[in-house]
């Protein structure tokens, strides 16, 4: 069974969108990936779209989604990014909190740094998930 990962941030417009897209890209279908926001915005941050487009990853058509309890229940790993206690906690799930700057209102240089940090974390997570899944 494929591991299921849910990325959650406040607006589901920057960090969680980039993280989900990067994990989908690197996992090549070996992980089920979703993202959501505790207070979803109206659109994905255009600077986050630009930062991923520089790497050939297109999230321009993505829309922020609201965090739903069933999405948390259906996930093996829930990664929060600055949404505090808004994410419901269920036994048997792995929770990680990635402290990352919010790219909202930031320029491309700052968003690139956030993208690069997320990419490093996603690669580490993917390595862990694939090892766990192989055993």
trRosetta pair geometry for C-beta under 8 A, 3 or more apart (Angstrom, degrees):
i j d omega theta_ij theta_ji phi_ij phi_ji
1 133 8.0 -132 75 -139 57 104
2 30 6.3 -177 -131 173 103 42
2 31 5.9 170 177 -117 104 27
2 32 5.1 109 110 -20 124 91
2 133 7.6 6 -134 -130 36 147
3 31 5.2 -26 72 -125 90 88
3 32 7.2 -159 98 30 41 78
3 76 5.1 -94 -157 51 79 147
3 77 6.7 22 172 2 114 111
3 129 4.5 -114 35 -162 163 117
3 132 7.3 71 -74 81 135 117
3 133 5.8 -107 -33 -68 105 123
4 31 7.4 158 -96 -174 26 73
4 32 4.4 -20 -109 71 77 112
4 33 8.0 -172 -155 -72 52 30
4 34 7.6 10 -176 7 91 104
4 74 6.2 -85 143 138 158 75
4 75 4.8 -135 118 -128 102 52
4 76 4.9 119 52 1 74 88
4 77 7.4 171 91 28 51 70
5 23 6.2 -90 77 162 146 163
5 31 5.8 9 6 170 114 122
5 32 7.2 160 23 83 64 57
5 33 5.4 -11 67 -111 97 69
5 34 7.4 176 93 32 53 64
5 75 6.4 69 -136 -156 13 109
5 76 7.0 -44 -71 58 54 85
5 77 4.7 -16 -112 70 79 104
5 78 7.8 168 -159 -84 54 30
5 79 6.8 11 -173 -2 100 109
5 125 7.3 87 -117 152 151 134
5 129 7.4 -64 -54 -89 122 152
6 34 5.0 -16 -110 73 76 97
6 35 7.0 151 -164 -96 59 33
6 36 6.7 -12 -172 14 106 104
6 71 5.7 125 -119 150 142 98
6 72 6.4 -125 68 -100 164 50
6 74 7.9 102 -51 77 128 80
6 75 4.0 -72 -9 -91 113 159
6 77 7.3 178 28 93 65 55
6 78 4.9 -13 67 -114 104 73
6 79 7.1 176 89 26 52 68
7 15 7.5 -145 166 124 121 80
7 16 4.0 164 126 -146 105 84
7 19 4.4 159 -123 89 158 127
7 20 5.1 -136 30 -56 132 88
7 23 7.7 170 -38 6 127 138
7 33 7.5 12 -5 -169 104 92
7 34 7.4 -170 26 97 70 48
7 35 4.3 -21 67 -109 97 90
7 36 7.7 153 83 24 54 57
7 79 5.1 -21 -110 70 66 103
7 81 6.8 14 -175 -8 90 120
8 12 7.7 -44 -143 -80 49 93
8 16 6.0 22 -118 -103 6 142
8 35 7.2 174 -76 -158 39 62
8 36 5.5 -16 -108 70 82 81
8 37 6.9 150 -158 -101 67 30
8 38 6.7 69 176 -41 108 87
8 67 5.7 49 -131 -100 117 126
8 78 6.5 7 0 -176 119 94
8 79 7.0 166 24 84 72 49
8 80 5.0 -28 73 -108 102 66
8 81 6.8 172 87 21 49 78
8 83 5.3 -70 135 17 99 150
8 86 7.8 -157 157 88 129 102
8 87 5.2 118 96 -89 162 125
9 12 6.1 157 60 -72 82 44
9 13 7.9 -105 88 30 120 59
9 14 6.9 -77 93 62 158 78
9 15 4.6 113 -63 65 157 111
9 16 4.1 -155 6 -25 100 108
9 35 7.9 -6 14 -171 87 106
9 37 5.9 -28 79 -111 61 83
9 38 7.7 -107 126 7 26 89
9 80 7.4 132 -85 -168 49 55
9 81 4.1 -36 -87 74 98 104
9 82 5.6 28 -144 56 88 95
9 83 5.6 -180 -154 -46 28 104
9 102 7.8 148 -178 -114 129 88
10 37 5.8 22 128 -161 26 100
10 38 5.5 -50 -129 48 49 98
10 39 5.4 -14 179 44 80 93
10 82 6.1 -58 -23 108 100 98
10 83 5.1 170 -69 -99 60 82
10 86 7.7 98 -109 27 66 155
10 102 7.6 -11 29 -115 122 128
11 14 7.0 47 71 6 110 88
11 37 5.0 -26 152 -145 11 150
11 39 6.3 -33 -88 88 58 75
11 40 6.0 89 -165 -147 47 32
11 41 3.7 35 -174 -31 112 104
11 64 6.1 -59 158 -127 68 149
11 104 6.9 79 26 -71 149 132
12 16 5.2 -54 -121 69 61 132
12 17 6.4 100 174 -50 59 91
12 35 5.7 145 -143 138 99 99
12 36 5.5 -57 -89 178 138 23
12 37 2.9 -117 -15 -34 97 107
12 40 4.8 -26 38 -116 117 88
12 41 6.8 -159 60 20 67 82
12 64 3.9 127 90 -147 102 87
12 65 5.7 -110 151 44 163 57
12 66 7.8 -131 6 -76 149 24
12 67 7.8 180 -51 -48 128 80
13 17 6.3 -21 -179 -12 13 132
13 37 7.0 22 -19 -72 73 150
13 40 7.5 128 -45 -161 91 64
13 41 4.0 -3 -52 36 137 138
13 43 6.7 69 -134 97 114 40
13 44 5.2 178 -154 -127 65 39
13 45 4.8 101 143 -30 94 83
13 48 7.2 151 142 23 62 147
13 64 5.1 -30 -70 -75 78 124
13 104 7.0 60 86 -85 122 101
14 17 6.2 -82 -151 34 1 106
14 18 6.5 -10 164 -10 50 109
14 44 7.5 143 -69 -165 44 69
14 45 4.3 24 -83 7 91 140
14 47 8.0 5 -119 72 107 89
14 48 4.6 -170 -133 -59 67 145
14 102 6.7 102 66 -167 148 64
14 103 4.1 -172 -169 52 142 109
14 104 6.0 -128 -26 -52 147 70
14 111 7.5 -109 -156 -130 114 105
14 114 7.5 4 158 123 112 151
15 18 6.0 -62 -148 37 25 106
15 19 6.1 21 158 -17 65 110
15 48 8.0 -110 -45 -114 31 140
15 81 4.4 -148 123 136 143 154
15 82 7.2 100 33 22 159 118
15 98 7.9 -176 175 93 129 118
15 100 5.4 140 -125 88 135 136
15 102 7.0 -81 -28 -120 120 53
15 103 6.6 156 -53 4 75 103
15 114 6.7 -91 -98 169 85 125
15 118 6.7 -180 -154 -84 74 136
16 19 5.6 -52 -140 39 33 113
16 20 6.2 34 160 -20 66 106
16 35 4.1 145 151 -160 103 119
16 36 7.0 -83 153 45 155 29
16 37 6.7 -173 40 -73 148 78
16 81 5.9 -169 -61 34 82 132
17 20 6.0 -54 -146 36 27 108
17 21 6.3 22 157 -15 62 110
17 35 5.8 175 -82 105 44 163
17 44 5.3 132 -135 -132 172 114
17 45 7.5 175 45 26 140 88
17 48 6.0 88 79 137 120 144
17 59 5.6 120 165 174 110 151
17 62 5.7 140 -145 114 118 154
17 64 7.6 -74 -63 -90 120 70
18 21 5.9 -60 -147 40 29 108
18 22 6.1 26 158 -17 66 110
18 48 5.4 -116 -56 -165 109 111
18 51 7.1 -11 -111 87 130 121
18 52 6.0 -162 -123 -62 84 118
18 59 7.5 -116 -87 -4 50 163
18 103 8.0 72 -15 2 140 150
18 114 7.3 103 60 122 164 99
18 115 5.6 -116 -168 -111 145 77
18 118 5.3 89 114 86 114 165
19 22 5.9 -59 -145 39 27 108
19 23 6.3 23 159 -15 65 108
19 35 6.9 134 70 -96 94 126
19 79 6.9 -128 158 93 155 137
19 81 7.2 -179 -18 -43 148 147
19 98 7.8 146 -97 52 147 157
19 118 5.0 -116 -84 -166 79 124
19 121 7.7 -35 -123 85 107 115
19 122 6.0 178 -151 -76 72 117
20 23 6.0 -57 -145 39 28 107
20 24 6.2 29 156 -18 64 108
20 33 5.0 147 -154 155 79 115
20 34 6.7 -44 -126 149 130 11
20 35 3.9 -99 -41 -35 142 120
21 24 5.7 -53 -146 37 30 112
21 25 6.2 33 154 -22 63 108
21 52 5.8 15 106 -141 149 153
21 57 5.2 118 156 163 120 130
21 59 5.0 -78 -76 -69 150 123
21 62 7.7 -96 -66 -48 117 152
22 25 5.5 -53 -146 36 31 114
22 26 6.1 17 161 -8 67 110
22 52 7.6 -127 -61 -118 84 111
22 57 7.1 -15 -81 -124 57 175
22 115 7.8 155 -63 -164 136 77
22 118 6.1 143 21 126 156 105
22 119 5.3 -133 -152 -102 148 69
22 122 4.6 141 113 41 117 174
23 26 6.1 -60 -138 45 29 101
23 27 5.6 21 166 -16 67 117
23 31 6.0 -72 161 86 106 139
23 33 4.9 157 95 -106 118 143
23 122 4.9 -133 -72 -155 77 117
23 125 7.2 -40 -108 86 115 124
23 126 6.5 176 -137 -69 80 107
24 27 6.2 -61 -133 40 21 104
24 31 7.6 -126 -95 76 45 95
24 33 4.9 -123 -65 46 85 147
25 28 7.8 5 163 -61 30 59
25 57 5.5 -60 -72 -103 143 126
26 122 6.2 137 26 132 145 112
26 123 6.2 -127 -155 -94 163 70
26 126 5.4 -107 116 -53 122 168
27 30 4.5 -133 177 52 89 83
27 31 4.0 -83 -149 21 161 102
27 33 7.1 157 29 -37 146 123
27 126 5.7 -148 -81 -128 84 120
27 129 8.0 -23 -112 83 118 138
30 126 8.0 89 80 -157 118 100
30 130 6.6 25 137 -96 144 100
30 133 7.8 166 168 75 106 164
31 126 6.8 -110 -24 -119 146 86
31 129 6.1 38 -94 128 124 155
34 65 8.0 -69 -180 71 96 148
34 71 5.9 -128 115 -159 150 116
34 75 7.2 -115 45 -84 114 117
35 65 6.9 124 96 43 66 110
36 40 7.3 -71 -173 -73 63 112
36 65 4.9 -71 -114 95 73 95
36 66 6.3 3 -164 121 105 21
36 67 4.0 126 131 -88 125 62
36 68 6.9 -127 -136 9 159 67
36 71 5.8 105 -25 99 149 162
37 40 3.9 131 65 -84 123 66
37 41 6.9 -21 104 -1 177 70
37 64 5.4 -13 7 -170 136 109
37 65 6.8 138 16 72 82 46
37 66 6.6 -61 66 -113 73 35
37 67 6.1 -126 82 -32 22 92
37 83 7.4 -175 -155 -97 56 133
38 67 5.2 -9 -88 10 49 138
38 83 4.4 139 -10 -159 132 124
38 84 7.9 -64 15 49 172 82
38 86 3.5 42 -134 129 145 154
38 87 6.9 -94 -78 -57 115 67
39 86 7.7 -93 -25 -139 83 163
40 64 3.8 158 -167 140 103 115
40 65 6.1 -152 -101 83 149 12
40 66 5.1 -100 -8 -76 128 60
40 67 7.8 172 -45 -13 97 69
41 44 7.8 135 79 -81 121 27
41 45 7.9 56 71 -53 162 74
41 64 4.8 132 54 -25 69 165
42 64 7.1 22 17 30 5 127
43 46 7.6 16 125 -48 120 81
43 63 7.3 -59 -121 -127 50 64
43 64 7.0 -142 -105 -7 4 104
44 48 6.2 -107 166 74 93 119
44 49 5.8 103 115 -57 115 104
44 59 6.0 -135 166 132 165 106
44 60 7.5 -155 67 -132 133 26
44 62 5.0 64 -48 82 145 100
44 63 7.2 -114 -31 -104 95 23
44 64 6.6 166 -69 -47 64 81
45 48 4.0 78 77 5 104 110
45 49 6.9 -171 94 -10 55 81
45 103 5.8 135 123 103 169 110
45 104 6.2 -127 -98 -96 131 60
45 111 7.6 -163 126 -120 133 136
46 49 5.2 -46 -148 33 40 118
46 50 6.4 44 151 -21 66 102
47 50 5.4 -46 -148 35 36 115
47 51 6.4 41 151 -23 65 102
47 103 6.3 -150 89 160 115 115
47 106 6.7 -156 99 81 159 71
47 107 7.0 -158 -138 -164 148 21
47 108 5.7 -142 -156 -85 104 62
47 111 4.7 178 137 -32 110 164
48 51 5.6 -49 -144 33 33 113
48 52 6.6 24 158 -9 64 104
48 59 7.2 -46 123 75 96 136
48 103 5.7 115 -68 97 100 151
48 111 5.9 -133 -81 -162 56 129
48 115 7.5 157 -140 -75 69 105
49 52 6.4 -64 -153 42 27 101
49 53 6.1 31 151 -25 65 111
49 58 8.0 24 -160 -155 86 51
49 59 5.6 -134 -113 73 74 87
49 60 5.1 81 -154 -88 130 68
50 53 5.5 -55 -143 34 30 115
50 54 6.8 43 154 -30 61 96
50 108 6.2 -67 104 -112 132 109
50 111 7.6 74 69 98 97 146
51 54 6.0 -45 -164 17 31 116
51 55 7.8 11 146 0 57 102
51 108 6.5 171 -75 -150 89 77
51 111 4.7 -135 -52 128 143 108
51 112 5.4 -165 -131 -83 112 59
51 114 7.9 16 167 66 173 90
51 115 4.5 -162 152 -48 131 149
52 55 5.8 -65 -163 44 46 102
52 57 4.2 -74 172 80 102 104
52 58 7.3 175 115 -78 110 16
52 59 5.5 45 70 6 153 111
52 115 6.8 -165 -68 -130 67 132
53 56 7.3 52 -167 -78 39 15
53 57 6.9 -112 -79 65 31 53
53 58 6.3 53 -100 -97 81 62
53 60 7.4 43 -72 -47 119 105
54 112 7.7 -9 44 -108 157 103
55 115 7.9 -176 -11 165 134 136
58 61 7.4 36 143 8 101 91
59 62 4.5 -22 -177 0 84 128
67 71 6.7 -125 -158 58 56 131
67 72 7.4 42 -177 -44 98 105
67 83 7.8 113 -43 -180 154 162
67 86 6.9 110 54 135 157 107
67 87 6.7 -104 -170 -105 152 71
68 71 4.7 96 65 -2 84 103
68 72 7.6 -156 96 -3 48 83
69 72 5.7 -57 -157 36 39 110
69 73 6.2 37 150 -18 71 108
69 88 5.5 15 -118 28 86 153
70 73 5.4 -53 -143 40 36 114
70 74 6.0 31 158 -17 68 110
71 74 5.9 -60 -144 41 27 107
71 75 6.5 29 155 -28 61 112
72 75 5.9 -63 -152 28 30 113
72 78 5.8 19 -137 -93 83 143
72 87 6.6 150 -103 -172 135 87
72 88 5.3 157 73 65 167 95
72 90 6.2 139 133 -1 105 119
72 93 7.1 -5 170 -115 81 172
73 90 5.8 88 -101 -32 67 170
75 78 5.3 101 102 -69 139 83
75 93 6.5 57 92 -139 82 122
76 93 6.7 -177 -167 -135 26 71
76 94 6.4 16 148 23 68 101
77 93 7.3 162 -95 -176 23 81
77 94 4.6 -24 -108 74 74 107
77 95 7.8 166 -159 -83 56 25
77 96 6.8 8 -173 4 100 108
77 125 7.4 158 142 -165 161 119
77 129 7.3 -92 -9 -90 147 115
78 87 6.3 158 156 175 135 140
78 93 5.8 28 -2 158 109 128
78 94 7.2 167 23 85 65 53
78 95 5.2 -18 69 -108 97 71
78 96 7.5 174 88 29 49 66
79 95 7.8 157 -88 -161 35 49
79 96 4.7 -15 -112 70 79 101
79 97 7.5 161 -162 -94 58 23
79 98 5.8 21 -180 -6 107 111
79 125 7.6 -36 -69 -108 145 157
80 83 5.2 -112 -160 41 104 97
80 84 7.8 -146 168 16 139 15
80 87 5.2 -125 -87 -6 124 150
80 95 7.0 9 -3 -169 106 95
80 96 7.3 -178 26 90 67 49
80 97 4.9 -22 68 -112 98 75
80 98 7.3 175 82 26 45 68
81 97 7.6 162 -80 -162 34 59
81 98 5.2 -19 -97 70 84 94
81 99 7.9 158 -144 -103 59 18
81 100 5.4 -21 -155 36 107 112
82 99 7.3 97 -66 -131 82 53
82 100 6.9 -96 -28 57 114 72
82 102 6.2 -138 114 -68 174 98
83 86 4.6 -84 157 46 101 117
83 87 5.9 90 95 -34 123 99
87 95 7.7 150 111 -133 135 120
89 93 7.5 -157 -161 59 58 120
89 95 6.7 -34 -122 -56 95 151
90 93 5.1 68 74 -2 87 125
96 125 7.8 -134 30 -103 167 121
98 118 7.6 87 150 -110 153 74
98 121 5.9 71 -123 -174 137 166
100 114 5.8 95 177 -146 113 96
100 117 6.1 163 -121 103 108 134
100 118 6.7 32 -115 -68 156 90
101 106 7.4 76 133 -60 119 157
101 110 6.9 -84 106 178 142 107
101 113 7.9 24 42 96 129 109
101 114 5.7 -111 65 -88 91 114
102 106 7.7 159 107 -19 59 120
103 106 4.9 -99 -159 41 56 123
103 110 6.6 161 -127 116 76 99
103 111 4.5 72 -146 -108 126 88
103 114 5.1 -129 -67 43 109 162
106 110 3.9 -94 173 83 127 137
106 111 5.5 153 97 -50 111 84
106 114 7.7 102 79 -11 155 133
107 110 5.5 95 59 14 68 100
107 111 7.0 -137 105 -2 33 96
108 111 5.6 -61 -141 44 33 109
108 112 6.0 42 158 -27 68 103
109 112 5.8 -50 -149 31 28 114
109 113 6.8 28 151 -18 60 103
110 113 5.7 -55 -156 33 34 112
110 114 6.6 32 148 -16 66 104
111 114 5.5 -50 -148 37 38 112
111 115 6.2 45 150 -23 66 103
112 115 5.4 -51 -146 36 32 116
112 116 6.3 32 155 -20 65 105
113 116 5.8 -52 -146 35 30 111
113 117 6.4 32 153 -19 63 105
114 117 5.7 -54 -149 36 31 112
114 118 6.3 31 153 -17 65 107
115 118 5.8 -58 -149 39 28 110
115 119 6.2 32 153 -24 65 107
116 119 5.5 -50 -146 32 31 116
116 120 6.7 33 155 -18 62 101
117 120 6.0 -54 -154 33 31 110
117 121 6.5 25 151 -13 64 108
118 121 5.7 -60 -149 41 33 110
118 122 5.9 35 154 -23 69 108
119 122 5.7 -53 -142 36 29 112
119 123 6.4 31 157 -20 63 105
120 123 5.9 -54 -150 34 29 111
120 124 6.6 27 153 -15 62 106
121 124 5.8 -57 -153 38 32 111
121 125 6.2 32 152 -19 67 107
122 125 5.6 -54 -145 39 31 112
122 126 6.2 34 155 -22 65 106
123 126 5.7 -52 -145 35 29 112
123 127 6.5 34 154 -21 62 104
124 127 5.7 -53 -152 32 31 113
124 128 6.6 30 152 -16 64 105
125 128 5.7 -57 -152 37 33 111
125 129 6.2 31 154 -19 68 108
126 129 5.7 -55 -143 38 31 111
126 130 6.2 27 160 -17 66 108
127 130 6.1 -59 -147 38 25 107
127 131 6.5 24 156 -17 62 108
128 131 5.9 -60 -150 37 28 109
128 132 6.2 25 156 -16 66 110
129 132 5.8 -56 -144 40 29 110
129 133 6.0 26 158 -18 65 112
130 133 5.7 -53 -139 40 29 111
130 134 6.3 34 157 -26 62 107
131 134 5.8 -58 -150 31 29 112
131 135 6.9 20 156 -17 62 106
132 135 6.3 -65 -156 32 31 105
